[in-house]
Amino acid sequence: MKFNVVERVTNFIADAKRIFTVSRKPTMEEYKRMVIVVAIGIIAIGIIAYIIYLFFALTGIGF
């Protein structure tokens, strides 16, 4: 089932309109919760990276 370019673009625009009508702006509480979750994720990744670095620095593997 091949779609031509015009039909694909038309379908994409219809899907985009549907998404914009359903979506809404987050409340301040939702925004704060997202910021906290993202910050925790960044800190966790940093801690894991530091532990890996420390392991390789202390054992001398990989240098």
C-alpha angles and dihedrals in degrees: 000000000000121000121204120232096256092052092049092050091047091051091048092051091049091050091048091051090051092052093049093050092051098042124083139188113273118246120245090257092053090047092051091048091051091049091051093048092048091047091050089050093050092048092048092051090048092051092049091049091049092050090051091048091048091049093053093042094052096043096041092227115147098014 
